[in-house]
């Protein structure tokens, strides 16, 4: 299936969130869970004085708390009532036109029947929240034909906290910032909705961001000579993505750097067996050369890390603008790309798993610039 990269709120396949494009909410600066008034003490940061009026967890499973009181899971037996809360929590500014909800949740029904279902589902969702102490009509508000989850200053959502911490992590080379962001990702988005199309795109987006940041954390630790911590990060990555050969290759290299050639050999054997069993394939030539060098004593501990395996298909950048560049060459970069490191890293991960990655979004949001940054990075 082709991968897609999102530049706006539109839903596309295997999306990625661009830095600075997530709606800004009144979430705590630390990104801690405000469903509890004693959030993550002992980290040298001030704890929250009071729980958020409305806290919604979507990563690792769906959970809602009103003033710190968790709504019981069985209160969401009506899946469409829960789906409305989830969709609004994921939407830009946490608001959606009624037609978007109707088309997403009841595409097979005629407009009148779908609209009736929507009214019933909204009523049930409000009742669930009010049963836990929410003031009447404080959440799930209407503004004409637009449904609003809640005023921005009373809602906290873990996805927003994660993406905010993610952006901060890519702005510094301090590993602590990456660890803080990773700690806010307890699991993939809405695991109970694995077969809902409306959740699949954002799930792939957030997972890609999480895995890419794990890889970056390992690189940051390695640059500091903290090889054990680098190995721990890569082990988390291969546990989450067992077929990521580049992550296995980095573990092999890190084991060799610590002088543990036996573990390097075992890691290679695990990789080879896994690829054969799952894909009927062998490790890439670069990975095979790495283990041969280790076996023969030719491995240089200070050698630079292996780059991620490039995609097997050539990359083509198309543009309708006239160019004086020779045929087949890349156009000149259009200027500095803000947030380039993260954008390129996440796109490279998508390219490693998809034959085609399509950048979509309205004119002027930077699709061509990102495509050129990626093409120049791997050229």
C-alpha positions in Angstrom: 0.0 0.0 0.0 1.4 3.4 -0.8 2.5 5.7 2.0 1.2 9.2 2.3 2.5 12.3 4.1 0.0 14.8 5.4 0.5 18.6 5.3 -2.9 19.5 6.6 -5.8 18.1 8.5 -7.0 16.0 5.5 -7.0 12.3 6.1 -4.6 10.4 3.8 -2.7 7.1 4.0 0.2 6.5 6.4 0.3 10.2 7.4 2.9 12.2 9.3 2.4 15.3 11.4 4.6 18.2 10.4 6.1 20.3 13.2 4.1 23.3 14.2 0.9 22.2 12.4 -0.8 20.6 15.4 -3.5 22.8 17.0 -2.3 24.5 20.2 -4.3 23.6 23.3 -3.9 24.5 26.9 -2.0 21.3 27.7 0.6 21.3 30.4 4.1 22.2 29.2 5.5 18.9 30.4 2.9 16.9 28.6 2.0 15.0 31.7 -1.3 13.3 32.2 -3.6 15.8 34.0 -6.2 13.2 34.8 -4.3 12.9 38.1 -3.3 15.9 40.3 -0.1 14.1 41.1 1.4 13.7 37.6 4.8 11.9 37.4 6.4 13.3 40.6 10.1 12.9 41.3 11.2 14.2 37.9 12.2 17.6 39.1 9.1 19.2 37.5 6.2 20.9 39.3 3.2 18.6 39.6 -0.3 19.8 38.4 -2.5 21.5 41.0 -5.7 20.0 39.6 -6.8 17.6 37.0 -8.0 18.8 33.7 -11.7 19.3 33.3 -11.6 16.8 30.4 -8.6 14.5 29.7 -8.7 12.0 26.7 -6.3 9.2 26.2 -6.1 7.7 22.7 -2.7 6.1 22.7 -2.6 2.5 23.9 -6.4 2.5 24.2 -9.3 4.9 24.8 -9.8 6.4 28.2 -11.6 9.5 29.3 -11.5 11.3 32.6 -13.7 14.2 33.9 -12.1 16.2 36.7 -9.8 13.3 37.3 -12.6 10.7 37.5 -12.2 8.0 34.8 -15.3 7.2 32.8 -15.8 3.4 33.2 -14.9 1.5 30.0 -18.3 -0.2 29.9 -19.9 3.3 29.7 -18.8 3.4 26.1 -20.6 0.3 24.9 -22.3 2.4 22.3 -19.3 2.6 19.9 -20.6 5.5 17.9 -20.9 7.7 21.0 -17.3 6.9 21.7 -16.3 7.4 18.1 -17.6 11.0 18.1 -15.4 11.8 21.1 -12.4 10.1 19.4 -12.9 11.9 16.1 -13.2 15.3 17.7 -10.2 14.7 19.9 -8.1 14.0 16.7 -9.6 16.8 14.6 -7.8 20.1 14.1 -9.0 22.5 16.8 -11.2 19.6 18.0 -14.2 20.6 15.9 -15.9 18.9 12.9 -18.8 19.8 10.6 -21.8 17.5 11.1 -21.5 16.3 7.5 -18.0 15.0 8.2 -19.3 12.9 11.1 -22.2 11.7 9.1 -20.0 10.6 6.2 -17.4 9.0 8.4 -19.8 7.1 10.8 -22.9 6.3 8.7 -21.9 6.5 5.0 -24.4 3.9 4.0 -27.5 5.6 5.5 -29.6 8.3 3.9 -29.1 11.8 5.3 -32.1 11.8 7.5 -31.4 8.5 9.2 -27.7 9.4 9.6 -28.6 12.7 11.2 -30.9 11.0 13.7 -28.2 8.5 14.6 -25.8 11.4 15.1 -28.2 13.2 17.5 -28.7 10.0 19.5 -24.9 9.3 19.7 -24.1 12.9 20.8 -26.8 12.7 23.5 -25.3 9.4 24.8 -21.8 10.7 24.8 -22.9 13.8 26.8 -24.7 11.6 29.3 -21.5 9.5 29.8 -19.5 12.6 30.6 -22.1 14.2 32.8 -22.5 11.0 34.8 -18.9 11.5 35.9 -19.5 15.1 37.0 -19.2 17.2 33.8 -21.4 20.3 34.1 -24.5 20.2 31.8 -23.7 21.2 28.2 -20.0 21.9 29.0 -18.7 19.4 26.4 -19.8 18.4 22.9 -21.0 21.9 22.0 -22.7 23.0 18.8 -21.8 26.0 16.7 -24.3 25.9 13.9 -23.5 22.8 12.0 -20.1 22.4 13.7 -19.7 20.1 16.7 -17.0 21.2 19.2 -15.4 18.8 21.7 -14.8 21.5 24.4 -13.3 24.9 24.8 -9.5 24.7 24.2 -8.6 25.7 27.8 -10.4 22.8 29.5 -9.3 19.8 27.4 -6.1 17.8 27.5 -5.4 15.0 24.9 -2.5 12.7 25.0 -1.9 12.8 21.3 -1.5 16.5 21.4 0.9 16.2 24.4 2.9 13.6 22.5 3.2 15.6 19.3 4.1 18.7 21.2 6.9 16.8 23.1 7.9 15.3 19.8 8.5 18.7 18.2 10.5 19.8 21.2 12.6 16.7 21.0 13.7 17.3 17.4 14.8 20.8 18.3 17.5 19.6 20.7 20.2 17.0 20.8 19.6 16.3 24.5 18.5 12.7 24.8 16.2 13.6 27.8 13.8 15.5 25.5 13.5 12.4 23.3 12.9 10.1 26.2 10.2 12.5 27.6 8.4 12.3 24.3 8.7 8.6 24.0 7.3 8.2 27.5 4.1 9.8 26.3 3.6 7.0 23.8 2.3 4.0 25.7 1.0 2.2 22.6 -0.5 2.7 19.2 -3.5 4.8 18.6 -6.9 3.4 19.4 -6.1 -0.3 19.4 -9.7 -1.1 19.8 -10.4 0.5 16.4 -8.0 -1.4 14.3 -10.4 -1.8 11.5 -11.8 1.7 11.4 -10.5 3.5 8.3 -10.8 6.9 10.0 -8.3 5.9 12.7 -5.8 4.0 10.5 -4.1 7.0 8.9 -3.4 8.8 12.1 -2.3 5.6 13.8 0.3 5.1 11.1 1.4 8.7 11.3 2.0 8.6 15.1 3.7 5.2 15.0 6.1 6.4 12.4 7.0 9.4 14.5 7.5 7.2 17.6 9.7 4.7 15.8 11.8 7.4 14.1 12.4 9.2 17.4 13.5 5.9 19.0 16.1 5.6 16.2 17.2 9.2 16.8 17.5 8.6 20.6 19.8 5.7 19.9 21.9 7.8 17.6 22.1 10.6 20.2 23.3 8.2 22.9 25.8 6.7 20.6 27.2 10.1 19.8 27.8 10.6 23.5 29.4 7.2 23.9 26.5 5.8 25.9 26.4 2.5 24.0 24.3 0.6 26.5 21.6 3.3 26.3 21.8 3.3 22.5 21.4 -0.5 22.5 18.4 -0.2 24.8 16.7 2.2 22.5 17.3 0.0 19.4 16.0 -3.0 21.3 12.8 -1.1 21.9 12.7 -0.3 18.2 13.1 -3.9 17.0 10.6 -5.1 19.6 8.1 -2.7 18.1 9.1 -3.3 14.5 10.8 -6.7 14.2 11.3 -6.5 10.4 13.2 -3.2 10.6 16.6 -4.4 9.2 18.3 -1.1 9.7 17.5 -1.3 13.4 18.9 -4.8 13.6 22.0 -3.7 11.8 22.6 -0.9 14.2 22.3 -3.3 17.1 24.8 -5.6 15.5 27.2 -2.7 15.1 26.6 -1.4 18.7 27.3 -4.9 20.1 30.6 -4.9 18.1 31.5 -1.5 19.4 31.1 -2.7 23.0 33.4 -5.7 22.1 30.6 -8.3 22.3 31.1 -10.0 18.9 29.1 -13.0 20.2 26.0 -11.0 20.7 26.5 -9.3 17.4 26.6 -12.7 15.7 23.5 -13.8 17.6 21.6 -10.7 16.6 22.5 -11.3 12.9 21.4 -14.9 13.1 18.0 -13.8 14.6 17.6 -11.2 11.8 18.5 -13.7 9.1 16.0 -16.3 10.5 13.3 -13.7 10.9 13.7 -12.4 7.3 13.7 -15.9 5.9 10.6 -17.0 7.9 8.5 -13.8 7.3 9.6 -12.6 3.9 11.6 -15.4 2.3 14.5 -12.9 2.0 18.1 -12.5 3.1 19.7 -9.5 4.9 20.8 -6.6 2.7 24.4 -6.7 1.3 25.4 -3.9 3.7 24.3 -6.0 6.7 26.0 -9.1 5.4 29.2 -7.1 4.9 29.0 -5.8 8.4 28.8 -9.2 10.1 31.6 -10.5 7.8 33.8 -7.6 8.9 33.1 -8.4 12.5 33.8 -12.1 12.1 37.1 -11.4 10.3 38.2 -8.7 12.8 38.0 -5.9 10.2 35.3 -4.0 12.0 36.3 -0.5 12.9 34.7 0.5 16.2 34.8 4.2 15.3 33.2 3.7 11.9 30.2 5.9 11.2 26.7 4.3 11.6 25.2 2.5 8.7 22.6 4.6 6.9 19.1 3.3 6.7 18.7 1.0 3.7 17.6 3.1 0.7 14.4 2.2 -1.1 14.7 -0.3 -4.0 12.8 2.0 -6.3 14.3 5.2 -7.8 12.8 8.5 -6.6 11.4 10.9 -9.1 10.6 14.5 -8.3 8.2 16.0 -10.8 7.5 19.7 -11.3 5.7 21.7 -13.9 8.0 24.6 -13.6 10.6 25.1 -16.3 14.1 24.1 -15.3 17.6 24.6 -16.8 18.9 21.6 -14.9 20.1 18.6 -16.9 17.5 15.8 -17.4 17.5 13.4 -14.5 19.1 15.8 -12.0 17.4 17.2 -8.9 16.2 20.8 -8.9 18.1 23.2 -6.6 16.8 23.3 -3.0 14.3 26.1 -2.5 15.8 27.3 0.8 16.2 26.1 4.3 13.5 23.7 5.5 12.4 24.3 9.0 12.1 21.0 10.9 14.0 19.3 8.0 15.7 16.6 10.2 12.4 15.2 11.5 10.6 15.5 8.2 13.3 13.7 6.3 13.9 11.1 8.9 10.2 10.2 9.0 9.9 10.2 5.2 12.9 7.9 5.0 11.2 5.4 7.3 8.1 5.5 5.2 10.1 4.9 2.0 11.7 1.9 3.6 8.3 0.3 3.9 6.4 1.6 0.9 7.1 1.6 -2.8 5.5 5.1 -3.1 5.1 7.9 -0.7 2.8 10.7 -1.8 3.0 14.2 -0.3 -0.5 15.7 -0.2 -1.9 19.0 1.0 -3.0 22.5 -0.1 -0.8 24.7 -2.2 2.0 26.5 -0.4 2.4 24.2 2.6 5.9 22.9 1.5 5.3 19.7 -0.3 7.9 20.3 -3.0 10.5 21.6 -0.5 10.1 18.4 1.6 10.3 16.2 -1.5 13.5 17.9 -2.6 15.0 17.7 0.9 14.4 14.0 1.0 15.7 13.4 -2.5 18.9 15.4 -1.9 19.4 13.6 1.5 19.4 10.1 -0.1 20.8 11.0 -3.5 
